[in-house]
């Protein structure tokens, strides 16, 4: 369609240039047929553009819906993992804030507790989750959101956990 529109535009521009320069036009009948064809081509271009815009809008709405579903699924995943690990309500709050990227000081401020309390809670979370720190904790959730890994990541995922739990190792990804 783009090629047709370019040809149509070329015809109309060349027709104007011929008129301005006083050059004789092509055969009058042939010129009129080309103008009609070019006009039809431009109208078809408009129709195709409208259809593509509508398709794009539908696709955008679909992707936004999927994003809302993914957000809900991530929240469910968090709650499921927190329940599996047996986190207390306070530990759940701290874990959620840690996953969101807040510092220990920020978490303590939001929860109205000391930094020492938050550090103790994060250590308990890491122990219950079988990880050694915040990056590994976050990687547990990222792995669940990603498609099946390819290459070295797939091999790391297949390795047994170092704690002997039988769960696949996270590999710190």
C-alpha positions, -999 to +999 in steps of 0.1 A: +000+000+000+029+023+007+043+018-028+009+026-043+006+058-023+042+068-032+034+062-069+002+082-065+020+111-048+047+109-075+021+112-102+003+142-087+036+160-080+049+153-115+016+166-129+020+198-110+056+202-121+046+196-158+019+223-154+042+248-137+070+243-163+045+244-192+055+210-204+029+191-225+010+165-205+008+129-216-021+117-236-051+134-221-071+101-217-041+083-203-035+112-178-071+111-166-071+074-161-039+077-141-054+105-120-085+083-112-063+054-103-041+076-081-071+090-064-084+055-057-050+045-044-049+074-020-084+066-007-074+030-003-044+042+017-067+061+040-089+031+045-059+008+052-045+034+077-078+036+095-080-002+097-044-004+110-051+023+136-081+003+148-061-029+150-034-011+169-059+003+194-074-032+199-040-047+204-031-020+229-062-026+248-055-064+248-019-059+260-031-035+288-056-062+299-028-088+299-007-064+320-035-060+345-038-098+347+000-101+351-001-076+379-028-097+396-009-129+390+023-114+405+004-104+436-010-139+438+025-153+433+038-132+461+011-143+485+015-179+475+053-178+481+049-159+514+024-185+526+048-214+515+076-198+534+054-193+565+061-156+567+045-136+595+024-106+586+053-083+596+077-103+575+053-102+546+053-064+548+091-062+550+095-087+521+071-068+499+089-035+506+123-052+500+110-066+467+099-031+458+134-019+463+131+001+495+161+004+517+162-010+553+160+026+566+130+034+544+112+002+555+119+009+591+105+044+587+073+032+570+067+005+595+076+026+625+103+001+637+140+002+641+165-007+614+177-036+636+142-050+636+139-048+598+174-064+594+163-093+617+131-097+597+149-096+563+173-122+576+144-144+587+128-139+553+160-149+534+164-180+556+128-191+551+131-184+513+164-203+511+183-173+497+212-153+509+201-118+500+177-094+484+189-100+448+183-138+451+149-131+467+139-110+438+152-135+413+128-161+427+099-140+415+116-129+382+122-165+372+085-173+377+076-144+354+100-153+326+096-180+300+116-211+303+152-201+303+176-210+275+213-219+276+233-216+308+203-203+328+184-235+320+213-256+334+215-235+366+178-239+371+180-277+368+207-279+395+195-291+429+194-265+457+225-263+478+204-266+510+193-301+500+156-291+498+152-307+464+139-274+450+158-262+419+186-237+425+179-201+417+215-196+405+213-160+418+198-148+385 
